[in-house]
């Protein structure tokens, strides 16, 4: 009989990091499957297939990068890969992308994010920034206007509204905008153009609830973030004459719930103490609002997370000590931040200027039917890509499905270059053309992006009418 | 709670393995080894080789920092005073007694009546060597000397997994328990005595409520089935909703173990110290888990052989429960007055992975510490941060290691941090 020595305790919970990551992976895949359904219903089969290709590209790149890294470091490849959980990063990254992203941008950004965002810091558990967020930020910074050729591109409500400064000029204008995408309920449900895995509040919240119950994610972070964002967005909306649904819109779109459930809760890059996590989530909510409203960016959630990742070590230091003795301090610091959040909200409220005369696209394939002679509002990515598309009014002949007229309603491309398309000589070419003939229109050399944007828009209008 | 974690955790107790199994009695071997060691300090012997001793004869006494005597558990002849393996993992002096098998008793102290004076009771606590059964071996009389006590908390929680010895003691010696609690209640001058027991034992709650029906001021207080509910800080937090700095007396509380109450009743009414212990022998590496009664000084081997057979060739043998009990590397270590269980477990083969900073250890620490931060500071040799994180307040309950999903030996890291802080204190 051998009596084995072990330092107490000699009893362990069955929960393992691998089990946590397995649960998280399953949760992410549920969100991905819903995302595929949305891609199919909102855009079409091409986008669904392209989304799958992006996922495979990200997964393969991540695993190959980590595998090669293990080889270089002379570590066993199998064990390193299975305890590095790189696939979680890859899945989260793809879920944050538009299905129009190009495969090469996904490969390049996955590689850079895994190498510079994670492995160089010392691998899993040591990275400062959420690697998936790093990858998404790289795409946003370097490949924003790169769109895959064979997929349908549409203006997303998030980018459209971000262009308008995240604040509508009036309550009516805001309500009109909501209606054009199927109303608030559709935003909660998630059947609208947007990132592959970020659109459905309901699906992500349900997955999040299960993960919180399985103790995979810390519900305190998600809840604090969503509640704080809702409160300060509602407050800002009230001061700026927005309807009460304005706060809900902030929570329902732009990946807020995705960030709350899958990104902020990443334990590696968030503080470890309970009070620190609440501080972290509240800070992220404030930054989200500031970036959205102050900078008119659609990606407020993403950048707020990266910024808060950066201050995580400071938050840790702030809450170091005996949590029982410090209890009043823990509450006090968080209360101070809450007050700061309200102050920021008020200051932001007086800084925003709602954009005038922004027309919101009618998303025809969500049920609105086009009638003869009515202008169909569509938008299509131009030179600046998805972030700031051009918007058009297209009038069709209802019987023949040919173009009657095309006009710009919002021009977002380079003045002096793209303008060459905004002329009767160019736009009149479309009159009388059917779907198959559109591609024959001659693009203006030097203004290819803008030309293609017009072509895209007209095609969208006809496709929408056909459904 | 929102800003602090739950600071406790429900564990799978496996109590049913041994709870209602017939209690066995260990045949005391011909030689017993009584350690001259209690509460972390050596005791000075007061018998010589060749002396004849009886059950209850005083063998020696620890002098510092508090007086605690040591008694014989058998009758026979002192053969030697020599080093022998001890549950504290370090060999210490033991009185080796050849057991004559007669078990002649000679109570070292005269019996007292139930209405003995406070001074007499306090003196009895000291002379009979009544110590807390929490493992630190803190003598009970020191606690009861405190003034301004409002609440006496009797700990019948038994929060360590697998252990059911306290529960079985209550079943078999309920009269002594009631007498002991009544005496302690009177001695403490508390307003209320709370008898705390897990709410997962409804039948025992009923029995206790019936037993204490005629005792004024004593109430049965069911507590949640979580670990470490049996630690005095957690018990006081549960019962009184207050925190204290070092000692429970600061908030007017005394916490005593249920078995301490039983031992006290025995010392008062019969003048006898602890010579036998109810011991749970359980775990996933023994075929027939059960409770046994063994005399102090019996080697673990005899205790385990009485209970059943070990499964497998390798086993972790914990003196006590699996959370705080230390694994023994020799089955020759002997039963001491604090022994309440021997947990036999199959060796674990956990694969440690990188810390994912999930914060479970910080959420669950009953002392409100941040184990993950302590270990980070220790590895970085950041002494200032380490001091700020107060690792010395760790009681090594083991919950941080238990909850760690990355299978890191968190508690062991805190022990290392404590050594660093202690060394620094000596400079």
Interface residues (C-beta under 8 A of the other chain):
Chain A: X1 X2 X3 X4 X5 X6 X7 X8 X9 X10 X11 X12 X13 X15 X16 X17 X18 X19 X20 X83 X123 X124 X125 X126 X218 X220 X267 X268 X270 X271 X272 X273 X274 X275 X277 X278 X316 X317 X320 X321 X322 X323 X324 X325 X327 X330 X331 X334
Chain B: X1 X2 X3 X4 X5 X11 X161 X243 X310 X313 X314 X315 X316 X317 X318 X321 X322 X323 X324 X325 X326 X327 X328 X329 X330 X331 X343 X345 X347 X348 X350 X353 X354 X355 X356 X357 X358 X359 X362 X363 X365 X367 X368 X369 X370 X372 X373 X385 X388 X389 X390 X393 X396 X397 X398 X399 X401 X402 X403 X404 X405 X406 X407 X409 X411 X412 X415
